[in-house]
Amino acid sequence: MVKVERSFPTPDSLAEEKKKANGSYSEPDVIERLAKDFHNKCYICELD
């Protein structure tokens, strides 16, 4: 298991999506932040 330091604050779109009944995590700023935090690797299998 790899420990990853996540960046803060969370992307702005997450606050807006949280208010919705069926919010989405696939907003561009979220995807960009995940790519940065996980060094462009899959967060599950750690492959490029």
N, C-alpha and C positions, 0 to 999 in steps of 0.2 A: 504494500500500500504506500502511496506517495502522498505526503502532506503538502498541500498547496496553499500558499498565502493568497487570499483573495483581496482584491483592491476595494477600497471604500472611497466615497459613498457608492451605493448601488446606482445603476443606470436610472435616469429619470423616468423612462417609460414604464418601469416596474411599478412605480407608485400609481400611475394611471391605470395600468392593466389590473392591478389588485382590486380596484374599485368595481370592475366589471364581473358579471357572473361567470363568464367564460374567458378570462383574460389570457393573453398569449405571452409566451416567453420568447417568441421568435422575432422580436423587434430588432432592427439593425444595431442599435446601441448595445443591446444585451449580447448578441452574437459577437460583436467586436470585442466587448469586455471579456467574454469567455475565452476567445481566441488569445487575447493578450495574457490573461491569468494562467492559462494552461499551455502557453508557448506554442500555439497552433497545433496542438495534439489533441486527440480524442480524450475527453475527460474520463472515459470508461476504460478503454484498452490501451491508451497512451501511444497509439500509432499515429503517424502523420496523415 
